């Protein structure tokens, strides 16, 4: 199975098991309220909702996963988006500045 098909399969399973998701909303297993209680989220200047909005401006579609991680000392939101054409993108946003760090299309 190609990497793209594997990613799509996993994301489809997550979407189905999480129930119906509205356009542009993260999966219910990590709501904004839950994330706001996390110690790492308290360190971010940009909220999850702001990060989602920035990401969707870069790649219109449906957000299927969002995570907040520290990478090389920089706090970043990592957002996975599926487009209407079933293309998978990862958008990284600096959680303190809101600057788009990376937009990458997942390939096979």
C-alpha positions as CSV (number, residue, x, y, z in Angstrom):
1,X,0.0,0.0,0.0
2,X,1.4,3.4,-1.0
3,X,2.1,6.0,1.7
4,X,-0.7,8.2,0.4
5,X,-3.2,5.4,0.4
6,X,-2.1,4.4,3.9
7,X,-2.5,8.0,5.2
8,X,-5.9,8.3,3.6
9,X,-7.0,4.9,5.1
10,X,-5.9,5.9,8.6
11,X,-7.6,9.4,8.3
12,X,-10.8,7.8,7.0
13,X,-10.9,5.4,9.9
14,X,-10.3,8.3,12.3
15,X,-13.1,10.3,10.6
16,X,-15.5,7.5,10.7
17,X,-14.8,6.5,14.3
18,X,-15.0,10.1,15.4
19,X,-18.4,10.7,13.9
20,X,-19.3,13.4,11.5
21,X,-16.9,16.4,11.3
22,X,-17.9,19.8,10.0
23,X,-15.7,21.5,7.4
24,X,-12.6,23.0,9.0
25,X,-13.0,21.5,12.4
26,X,-10.6,19.2,14.2
27,X,-11.6,15.7,15.2
28,X,-13.6,15.6,18.4
29,X,-11.0,13.5,20.2
30,X,-9.0,16.7,20.8
31,X,-11.3,19.6,21.2
32,X,-10.2,23.2,21.6
33,X,-11.4,23.1,25.2
34,X,-9.3,19.9,26.0
35,X,-6.3,21.4,24.3
36,X,-6.6,24.7,26.2
37,X,-6.2,22.7,29.4
38,X,-2.8,21.3,28.3
39,X,0.3,22.9,29.8
40,X,2.0,23.1,26.4
41,X,-1.1,25.0,25.0
42,X,-0.7,27.6,27.7
43,X,2.7,28.5,26.1
44,X,1.2,29.2,22.7
45,X,0.2,32.8,21.8
46,X,-1.9,31.7,18.8
47,X,-5.0,29.7,19.7
48,X,-6.0,26.5,18.0
49,X,-8.9,28.2,16.3
50,X,-6.5,30.9,15.0
51,X,-4.1,28.2,13.8
52,X,-7.0,26.3,12.0
53,X,-8.0,29.5,10.2
54,X,-4.5,30.3,9.1
55,X,-4.0,26.7,7.8
56,X,-7.3,26.7,5.9
57,X,-6.3,29.9,4.2
58,X,-3.2,28.1,2.9
59,X,-5.0,24.8,2.0
60,X,-8.8,24.8,1.7
61,X,-10.3,21.6,2.9
62,X,-11.2,19.6,6.0
63,X,-8.9,19.5,9.0
64,X,-8.6,15.9,10.2
65,X,-5.9,16.3,12.8
66,X,-4.2,19.0,14.7
67,X,-1.3,18.7,17.2
68,X,0.8,21.1,19.1
69,X,4.5,20.1,19.5
70,X,7.8,21.7,20.2
71,X,10.2,21.0,17.3
72,X,13.8,22.3,17.5
73,X,12.8,24.6,20.3
74,X,9.9,26.2,18.4
75,X,6.3,25.6,19.4
76,X,4.3,24.6,16.3
77,X,0.8,23.5,15.4
78,X,0.9,20.6,12.9
79,X,-2.3,20.5,11.0
80,X,-3.4,17.8,8.6
81,X,-5.9,18.8,5.9
82,X,-7.7,16.7,3.3
83,X,-8.8,18.7,0.2
84,X,-11.9,18.0,-1.9
85,X,-9.6,16.2,-4.4
86,X,-8.6,13.8,-1.5
87,X,-5.1,15.3,-1.4
88,X,-3.4,15.3,2.0
89,X,-1.4,18.3,3.2
90,X,0.5,19.1,6.4
91,X,0.6,22.7,7.4
92,X,2.9,23.8,10.2
93,X,2.2,27.1,12.0
94,X,4.4,28.8,14.6
95,X,2.3,28.9,17.7
96,X,3.7,32.1,18.9
97,X,3.8,34.2,15.8
98,X,1.1,32.6,13.5
99,X,3.7,32.5,10.7
100,X,3.3,29.5,8.3
101,X,6.4,27.4,8.7
102,X,5.6,24.7,6.1
103,X,3.0,23.6,3.7
104,X,3.7,20.2,2.4
105,X,1.7,17.9,0.2
106,X,1.9,14.3,1.2
107,X,3.0,12.1,-1.6
108,X,3.1,8.3,-2.3
